[in-house]
Amino acid sequence: MVALPDSIYMSAAEYLVWESTQELRYEYWDGEVVAMTGGTRNHNRVSGNFFKVLDDALVNRSCEVYIVDVKVQVEPGHKYFYPDVVVTCDERDRDPQWIQFPCLIIEVLSPSTEAADRGKKFAAYRQSATLQEYVLVQVAQPGVEVFRRNEQGKWVLSEYSLSDKLLLESVNVEIAIASLYRQVEFESETVENQ
């Protein structure tokens, strides 16, 4: 994510009306409107692969999976973010503009967003009472980090490599990590092939 050249500040109500008329996506951080950057082919591929696996697995369940263009109301009136993939299984999620009660959020990391995804975004997401898992996916090299809320309310990290399988407990879906990287070319492969 990149701040707009001339920072734009507005109320949350103004942002929600304004942003719905924009061609680009903008997140909202306590009054500041922040433009979303474009992603790479690998970023898009990993997001799409994750969405497809989850959407196929949850087809007969009361969960909904969204990719890229659906925002999460993290803190009403203060924070609205666009995760790469979000899942809600909460029947209260009926607003046409955003998700309020996510159980699973996936962020595909890029150099321009990684610090925020790991830091202040995760800190904000942790305030959601319904969020059970927060997943960070690398695209330069294979690697997945899953933060899960345990019974004591603490967030516990588990790491996965290309040969592993991941059980997403929030939705009871098992995923082969390799399937998330289908058709992804890693940076070292590009260098080796030149």
Backbone as CSV, one residue per row, in Angstrom:
resi,resn,N_x,N_y,N_z,CA_x,CA_y,CA_z,C_x,C_y,C_z
1,MET,0.841,-1.156,0.000,0.000,0.000,0.000,0.885,1.217,0.000
2,VAL,0.432,2.277,-0.688,1.211,3.502,-0.807,0.291,4.677,-0.488
3,ALA,0.752,5.590,0.329,-0.053,6.773,0.649,-0.201,7.633,-0.602
4,LEU,-1.337,8.273,-0.719,-1.552,9.178,-1.842,-0.542,10.326,-1.754
5,PRO,-0.114,10.881,-2.897,0.877,11.955,-2.877,0.477,13.106,-1.955
6,ASP,-0.718,13.592,-2.090,-1.253,14.596,-1.180,-2.257,13.863,-0.309
7,SER,-1.891,13.614,0.922,-2.746,12.822,1.787,-4.156,13.381,1.821
8,ILE,-5.103,12.469,1.734,-6.503,12.831,1.784,-7.057,12.370,3.129
9,TYR,-7.716,13.273,3.815,-8.340,12.949,5.087,-9.829,13.216,4.962
10,MET,-10.625,12.311,5.515,-12.072,12.482,5.515,-12.672,11.607,6.604
11,SER,-13.935,11.834,6.887,-14.614,10.998,7.879,-14.874,9.625,7.259
12,ALA,-15.151,8.661,8.093,-15.449,7.317,7.598,-16.690,7.334,6.710
13,ALA,-17.701,8.078,7.093,-18.924,8.161,6.285,-18.615,8.743,4.907
14,GLU,-17.792,9.803,4.868,-17.404,10.397,3.590,-16.595,9.404,2.764
15,TYR,-15.656,8.697,3.409,-14.833,7.700,2.719,-15.701,6.625,2.076
16,LEU,-16.658,6.089,2.816,-17.480,4.991,2.302,-18.282,5.416,1.077
17,VAL,-18.773,6.649,1.067,-19.504,7.153,-0.100,-18.528,7.415,-1.250
18,TRP,-17.438,8.123,-0.964,-16.451,8.492,-1.978,-15.798,7.263,-2.607
19,GLU,-15.349,6.327,-1.771,-14.584,5.180,-2.262,-15.416,4.295,-3.182
20,SER,-16.715,4.221,-2.931,-17.573,3.380,-3.779,-17.684,3.920,-5.203
21,THR,-17.276,5.169,-5.443,-17.342,5.755,-6.786,-15.990,5.767,-7.496
22,GLN,-14.950,5.244,-6.844,-13.597,5.282,-7.392,-13.292,4.035,-8.215
23,GLU,-12.443,4.203,-9.220,-12.003,3.057,-10.020,-10.975,2.229,-9.266
24,LEU,-10.130,2.884,-8.479,-9.121,2.189,-7.693,-9.655,1.902,-6.303
25,ARG,-8.952,1.031,-5.580,-9.340,0.708,-4.201,-8.507,1.544,-3.235
26,TYR,-9.149,1.946,-2.161,-8.501,2.741,-1.128,-8.862,2.170,0.235
27,GLU,-7.858,2.024,1.090,-8.115,1.621,2.471,-8.278,2.878,3.316
28,TYR,-8.786,2.678,4.521,-9.059,3.808,5.406,-8.397,3.543,6.746
29,TRP,-7.505,4.449,7.145,-6.734,4.321,8.381,-6.989,5.538,9.266
30,ASP,-7.946,5.463,10.147,-8.198,6.536,11.125,-8.275,7.913,10.479
31,GLY,-9.034,8.025,9.405,-9.218,9.311,8.752,-8.396,9.514,7.499
32,GLU,-7.331,8.750,7.325,-6.486,8.896,6.137,-6.876,7.862,5.088
33,VAL,-7.021,8.328,3.869,-7.343,7.465,2.737,-6.031,7.024,2.096
34,VAL,-5.863,5.714,1.912,-4.605,5.156,1.425,-4.873,4.331,0.167
35,ALA,-4.198,4.677,-0.934,-4.377,3.969,-2.208,-3.744,2.591,-2.136
36,MET,-4.396,1.629,-2.733,-3.854,0.273,-2.835,-2.998,0.187,-4.095
37,THR,-1.864,-0.484,-3.971,-0.977,-0.629,-5.122,-1.370,-1.849,-5.936
38,GLY,-0.920,-1.884,-7.162,-1.139,-3.048,-7.999,-0.213,-4.183,-7.578
39,GLY,-0.610,-5.391,-7.861,0.188,-6.549,-7.484,0.934,-7.118,-8.674
40,THR,1.776,-8.089,-8.399,2.520,-8.784,-9.445,1.719,-9.985,-9.936
41,ARG,2.194,-10.606,-10.984,1.540,-11.821,-11.483,1.560,-12.908,-10.413
42,ASN,2.715,-13.071,-9.727,2.785,-14.093,-8.682,1.816,-13.799,-7.548
43,HIS,1.732,-12.536,-7.161,0.801,-12.139,-6.099,-0.627,-12.492,-6.497
44,ASN,-0.983,-12.143,-7.716,-2.319,-12.429,-8.222,-2.575,-13.927,-8.297
45,ARG,-1.600,-14.668,-8.771,-1.748,-16.121,-8.907,-1.952,-16.779,-7.547
46,VAL,-1.132,-16.423,-6.559,-1.253,-17.031,-5.221,-2.606,-16.676,-4.600
47,SER,-3.012,-15.415,-4.712,-4.321,-15.010,-4.187,-5.436,-15.815,-4.851
48,GLY,-5.362,-15.918,-6.174,-6.373,-16.678,-6.916,-6.381,-18.148,-6.558
49,ASN,-5.194,-18.740,-6.427,-5.115,-20.160,-6.048,-5.730,-20.387,-4.672
50,PHE,-5.411,-19.513,-3.729,-5.943,-19.651,-2.362,-7.466,-19.512,-2.388
51,PHE,-7.954,-18.508,-3.121,-9.395,-18.317,-3.241,-10.069,-19.547,-3.829
52,LYS,-9.519,-20.072,-4.913,-10.125,-21.224,-5.589,-10.200,-22.432,-4.679
53,VAL,-9.106,-22.733,-3.992,-9.091,-23.892,-3.094,-10.160,-23.738,-2.008
54,LEU,-10.215,-22.548,-1.407,-11.200,-22.320,-0.345,-12.623,-22.312,-0.893
55,ASP,-12.850,-21.650,-2.002,-14.191,-21.578,-2.574,-14.699,-22.974,-2.933
56,ASP,-13.848,-23.795,-3.533,-14.242,-25.175,-3.864,-14.547,-25.983,-2.605
57,ALA,-13.724,-25.830,-1.572,-13.890,-26.617,-0.344,-15.119,-26.194,0.458
58,LEU,-15.517,-24.933,0.331,-16.612,-24.405,1.150,-17.931,-24.281,0.390
59,VAL,-17.993,-24.859,-0.804,-19.152,-24.677,-1.676,-20.471,-25.102,-1.015
60,ASN,-20.482,-26.128,-0.214,-21.715,-26.609,0.400,-21.844,-26.215,1.866
61,ARG,-21.125,-25.183,2.263,-21.180,-24.718,3.646,-21.665,-23.282,3.682
62,SER,-22.003,-22.819,4.853,-22.560,-21.466,4.971,-21.473,-20.397,5.100
63,CYS,-20.306,-20.693,4.568,-19.199,-19.734,4.570,-19.114,-19.069,3.206
64,GLU,-18.628,-17.829,3.192,-18.424,-17.107,1.949,-16.969,-16.679,1.855
65,VAL,-16.394,-16.818,0.663,-15.001,-16.470,0.413,-14.977,-15.304,-0.574
66,TYR,-14.166,-14.292,-0.247,-14.046,-13.128,-1.118,-12.576,-12.869,-1.403
67,ILE,-12.330,-12.305,-2.580,-10.966,-12.022,-2.997,-10.834,-10.547,-3.378
68,VAL,-9.808,-9.913,-2.930,-9.298,-8.600,-3.319,-10.263,-7.421,-3.182
69,ASP,-11.446,-7.478,-3.764,-12.282,-6.286,-3.874,-13.348,-6.137,-2.799
70,VAL,-13.315,-6.958,-1.766,-14.267,-6.820,-0.660,-13.484,-6.395,0.571
71,LYS,-13.897,-5.277,1.144,-13.164,-4.755,2.297,-13.695,-5.351,3.597
72,VAL,-12.846,-5.282,4.610,-13.194,-5.714,5.958,-13.291,-4.470,6.833
73,GLN,-14.406,-4.342,7.513,-14.562,-3.263,8.488,-13.860,-3.731,9.757
74,VAL,-12.649,-3.264,9.936,-11.822,-3.713,11.053,-12.243,-3.026,12.342
75,GLU,-12.461,-1.729,12.241,-12.908,-0.947,13.383,-13.894,0.091,12.849
76,PRO,-15.183,-0.061,13.156,-16.185,0.845,12.590,-15.805,2.313,12.767
77,GLY,-15.860,3.032,11.643,-15.547,4.447,11.668,-14.068,4.789,11.690
78,HIS,-13.190,3.751,11.747,-11.756,4.022,11.865,-10.886,3.260,10.869
79,LYS,-11.183,1.983,10.626,-10.297,1.181,9.778,-11.113,0.268,8.860
80,TYR,-10.796,0.376,7.551,-11.393,-0.486,6.539,-10.243,-0.946,5.645
81,PHE,-10.021,-2.262,5.577,-8.899,-2.810,4.817,-9.402,-3.758,3.729
82,TYR,-8.564,-3.954,2.722,-8.815,-4.910,1.649,-7.818,-6.065,1.757
83,PRO,-8.177,-7.154,2.430,-7.257,-8.300,2.436,-7.286,-8.988,1.076
84,ASP,-6.281,-9.814,0.819,-6.246,-10.526,-0.454,-7.364,-11.563,-0.533
85,VAL,-7.592,-12.272,0.566,-8.690,-13.239,0.648,-9.268,-13.148,2.054
86,VAL,-10.595,-13.201,2.149,-11.259,-13.176,3.452,-12.404,-14.192,3.434
87,VAL,-12.598,-14.849,4.568,-13.693,-15.808,4.712,-14.537,-15.397,5.908
88,THR,-15.845,-15.432,5.706,-16.790,-15.239,6.799,-17.758,-16.417,6.812
89,CYS,-18.050,-16.899,7.990,-19.042,-17.955,8.167,-20.142,-17.454,9.106
90,ASP,-20.217,-16.163,9.268,-21.114,-15.532,10.231,-22.345,-14.996,9.509
91,GLU,-23.515,-15.455,9.913,-24.754,-15.037,9.252,-25.058,-13.552,9.435
92,ARG,-24.382,-12.895,10.363,-24.573,-11.449,10.542,-23.921,-10.640,9.420
93,ASP,-23.030,-11.249,8.648,-22.345,-10.538,7.565,-23.271,-10.408,6.357
94,ARG,-24.044,-9.337,6.334,-25.001,-9.108,5.246,-24.811,-7.762,4.551
95,ASP,-23.870,-6.958,5.032,-23.660,-5.658,4.414,-23.085,-5.849,3.008
96,PRO,-23.604,-5.143,2.006,-23.098,-5.334,0.641,-21.715,-4.734,0.396
97,GLN,-21.233,-3.842,1.281,-19.948,-3.172,1.057,-18.782,-3.836,1.766
98,TRP,-18.989,-4.517,2.876,-17.862,-5.023,3.645,-18.226,-6.235,4.493
99,ILE,-17.177,-6.870,4.991,-17.278,-7.986,5.937,-16.972,-7.422,7.314
100,GLN,-17.779,-7.779,8.296,-17.549,-7.343,9.676,-17.050,-8.466,10.574
101,PHE,-17.361,-9.709,10.215,-17.117,-10.828,11.119,-16.277,-11.926,10.445
102,PRO,-15.061,-11.595,10.032,-14.235,-12.612,9.361,-13.746,-13.669,10.342
103,CYS,-13.593,-14.899,9.845,-12.963,-15.939,10.660,-11.551,-16.222,10.154
104,LEU,-11.287,-15.881,8.882,-9.998,-16.160,8.253,-9.642,-15.007,7.326
105,ILE,-8.420,-14.490,7.462,-7.916,-13.447,6.570,-6.561,-13.901,6.038
106,ILE,-6.383,-13.743,4.727,-5.136,-14.117,4.066,-4.550,-12.889,3.395
107,GLU,-3.289,-12.623,3.686,-2.558,-11.544,3.027,-1.382,-12.167,2.274
108,VAL,-1.293,-11.876,0.981,-0.165,-12.312,0.166,0.838,-11.170,0.215
109,LEU,2.033,-11.481,0.664,3.024,-10.444,0.952,3.724,-9.938,-0.300
110,SER,4.017,-8.645,-0.276,4.843,-8.030,-1.308,5.764,-7.051,-0.594
111,PRO,6.862,-6.654,-1.223,7.796,-5.742,-0.549,7.128,-4.452,-0.052
112,SER,6.146,-3.945,-0.787,5.525,-2.679,-0.397,4.489,-2.828,0.723
113,THR,4.000,-4.051,0.967,2.950,-4.235,1.984,3.368,-5.085,3.173
114,GLU,4.488,-5.793,3.075,4.835,-6.771,4.106,4.928,-6.171,5.508
115,ALA,5.574,-5.039,5.648,5.730,-4.443,6.982,4.370,-4.116,7.595
116,ALA,3.482,-3.532,6.816,2.141,-3.203,7.326,1.330,-4.464,7.608
117,ASP,1.412,-5.466,6.700,0.654,-6.709,6.903,1.085,-7.420,8.178
118,ARG,2.385,-7.405,8.466,2.899,-8.053,9.670,2.687,-7.193,10.923
119,GLY,2.687,-5.892,10.749,2.666,-4.974,11.880,1.303,-4.408,12.185
120,LYS,1.071,-3.179,11.701,-0.127,-2.468,12.141,-1.428,-3.077,11.623
121,LYS,-1.404,-3.725,10.457,-2.628,-4.383,10.001,-2.967,-5.572,10.893
122,PHE,-1.961,-6.401,11.178,-2.211,-7.560,12.031,-2.649,-7.115,13.422
123,ALA,-2.045,-6.057,13.939,-2.451,-5.533,15.255,-3.919,-5.121,15.238
124,ALA,-4.359,-4.501,14.156,-5.765,-4.104,14.042,-6.672,-5.314,13.876
125,TYR,-6.275,-6.246,13.002,-7.085,-7.444,12.779,-7.269,-8.254,14.071
126,ARG,-6.250,-8.283,14.910,-6.326,-9.064,16.154,-7.443,-8.598,17.081
127,GLN,-7.931,-7.394,16.873,-9.009,-6.872,17.717,-10.365,-7.484,17.360
128,SER,-10.450,-8.135,16.216,-11.697,-8.773,15.793,-11.960,-10.014,16.649
129,ALA,-13.102,-10.047,17.287,-13.452,-11.183,18.146,-13.710,-12.450,17.344
130,THR,-14.061,-12.314,16.056,-14.395,-13.490,15.249,-13.203,-14.060,14.484
131,LEU,-12.145,-13.266,14.304,-10.986,-13.738,13.530,-10.262,-14.839,14.294
132,GLN,-10.108,-15.994,13.644,-9.440,-17.140,14.261,-8.064,-17.415,13.662
133,GLU,-7.897,-17.079,12.367,-6.614,-17.337,11.714,-6.255,-16.178,10.786
134,TYR,-4.963,-15.852,10.802,-4.409,-14.809,9.942,-3.233,-15.457,9.218
135,VAL,-3.303,-15.472,7.882,-2.329,-16.194,7.073,-1.518,-15.211,6.242
136,LEU,-0.192,-15.349,6.304,0.724,-14.552,5.486,1.417,-15.495,4.511
137,VAL,1.350,-15.155,3.237,1.899,-16.021,2.191,3.009,-15.276,1.457
138,GLN,4.179,-15.887,1.394,5.310,-15.330,0.651,5.113,-15.576,-0.841
139,VAL,5.639,-14.689,-1.688,5.595,-14.948,-3.126,6.982,-15.015,-3.752
140,ALA,7.984,-14.430,-3.128,9.339,-14.500,-3.681,9.891,-15.916,-3.558
141,GLN,9.572,-16.587,-2.479,9.946,-17.979,-2.216,8.758,-18.632,-1.520
142,PRO,8.609,-19.959,-1.635,7.464,-20.589,-0.978,7.596,-20.536,0.545
143,GLY,6.511,-20.202,1.187,6.476,-20.161,2.639,5.172,-19.543,3.119
144,VAL,4.556,-20.178,4.092,3.285,-19.716,4.633,3.394,-19.657,6.147
145,GLU,2.933,-18.556,6.718,2.878,-18.402,8.167,1.414,-18.268,8.568
146,VAL,1.009,-19.041,9.567,-0.367,-18.986,10.040,-0.353,-18.608,11.512
147,PHE,-1.053,-17.552,11.820,-1.248,-17.132,13.207,-2.644,-17.569,13.605
148,ARG,-2.730,-18.390,14.672,-4.015,-18.895,15.160,-4.261,-18.416,16.577
149,ARG,-5.501,-18.060,16.833,-5.897,-17.688,18.185,-6.182,-18.983,18.960
150,ASN,-5.485,-19.177,20.085,-5.710,-20.385,20.881,-6.825,-20.167,21.909
151,GLU,-7.086,-21.180,22.729,-8.174,-21.104,23.713,-7.976,-19.973,24.717
152,GLN,-6.746,-19.585,24.963,-6.455,-18.493,25.895,-6.506,-17.119,25.221
153,GLY,-6.809,-17.099,23.918,-6.878,-15.839,23.190,-5.532,-15.340,22.701
154,LYS,-4.494,-16.151,22.844,-3.146,-15.779,22.380,-2.970,-16.236,20.931
155,TRP,-2.176,-15.468,20.196,-1.913,-15.803,18.792,-0.642,-16.639,18.706
156,VAL,-0.758,-17.814,18.081,0.340,-18.768,17.983,0.720,-18.921,16.505
157,LEU,2.027,-18.841,16.233,2.545,-18.937,14.867,2.908,-20.370,14.506
158,SER,2.498,-20.792,13.306,2.934,-22.051,12.701,3.440,-21.732,11.302
159,GLU,4.556,-22.365,10.916,5.150,-22.109,9.609,5.080,-23.355,8.738
160,TYR,4.885,-23.142,7.426,4.712,-24.241,6.485,5.593,-24.015,5.267
161,SER,6.128,-25.123,4.736,6.955,-25.050,3.537,6.216,-25.717,2.377
162,LEU,6.830,-25.710,1.219,6.205,-26.171,-0.017,5.684,-27.607,0.062
163,SER,6.341,-28.484,0.789,5.931,-29.889,0.851,4.885,-30.176,1.935
164,ASP,4.514,-29.170,2.713,3.587,-29.370,3.836,2.127,-29.282,3.414
165,LYS,1.288,-29.779,4.317,-0.158,-29.575,4.224,-0.558,-28.700,5.396
166,LEU,-1.511,-27.850,5.155,-1.977,-26.895,6.146,-3.440,-27.167,6.436
167,LEU,-3.783,-27.337,7.705,-5.175,-27.442,8.107,-5.613,-26.079,8.622
168,LEU,-6.509,-25.449,7.899,-7.092,-24.192,8.353,-8.235,-24.543,9.295
169,GLU,-7.960,-24.423,10.575,-8.916,-24.851,11.588,-10.182,-24.005,11.594
170,SER,-10.069,-22.739,11.229,-11.225,-21.838,11.243,-12.347,-22.306,10.319
171,VAL,-11.983,-22.990,9.241,-12.972,-23.473,8.272,-12.874,-24.975,8.046
172,ASN,-11.973,-25.629,8.783,-11.756,-27.075,8.678,-11.486,-27.508,7.230
173,VAL,-10.492,-26.863,6.632,-10.097,-27.171,5.261,-8.604,-27.447,5.252
174,GLU,-8.231,-28.597,4.661,-6.810,-28.926,4.523,-6.350,-28.556,3.121
175,ILE,-5.188,-27.908,3.055,-4.651,-27.418,1.788,-3.199,-27.859,1.649
176,ALA,-2.859,-28.392,0.493,-1.455,-28.656,0.185,-0.820,-27.324,-0.178
177,ILE,0.247,-26.969,0.518,0.913,-25.688,0.261,1.306,-25.575,-1.207
178,ALA,1.741,-26.663,-1.809,2.147,-26.639,-3.218,1.008,-26.156,-4.118
179,SER,-0.251,-26.454,-3.753,-1.384,-26.027,-4.587,-1.545,-24.505,-4.592
180,LEU,-1.080,-23.843,-3.547,-1.155,-22.381,-3.498,-0.178,-21.742,-4.475
181,TYR,0.873,-22.491,-4.819,1.925,-21.964,-5.688,1.847,-22.524,-7.114
182,ARG,0.704,-23.076,-7.486,0.519,-23.594,-8.834,0.752,-22.462,-9.840
183,GLN,1.615,-22.684,-10.803,1.972,-21.753,-11.881,2.697,-20.490,-11.393
184,VAL,3.334,-20.569,-10.234,4.113,-19.445,-9.723,5.579,-19.697,-10.024
185,GLU,6.239,-18.702,-10.590,7.665,-18.795,-10.868,8.403,-17.977,-9.817
186,PHE,9.258,-18.632,-9.055,9.983,-17.955,-7.988,11.194,-17.220,-8.540
187,GLU,11.623,-16.193,-7.822,12.730,-15.347,-8.275,14.001,-16.141,-8.572
188,SER,14.335,-17.119,-7.751,15.558,-17.902,-7.973,15.462,-18.727,-9.237
189,GLU,14.234,-19.171,-9.614,14.053,-19.921,-10.850,14.314,-19.021,-12.048
190,THR,13.875,-17.761,-11.981,14.083,-16.816,-13.069,15.570,-16.574,-13.278
191,VAL,16.294,-16.364,-12.178,17.727,-16.108,-12.242,18.458,-17.328,-12.810
192,GLU,18.073,-18.536,-12.345,18.736,-19.752,-12.802,18.491,-20.011,-14.277
193,ASN,17.313,-19.600,-14.798,16.961,-19.867,-16.180,17.506,-18.827,-17.149
194,GLN,18.154,-17.784,-16.672,18.669,-16.751,-17.585,20.055,-17.064,-18.058
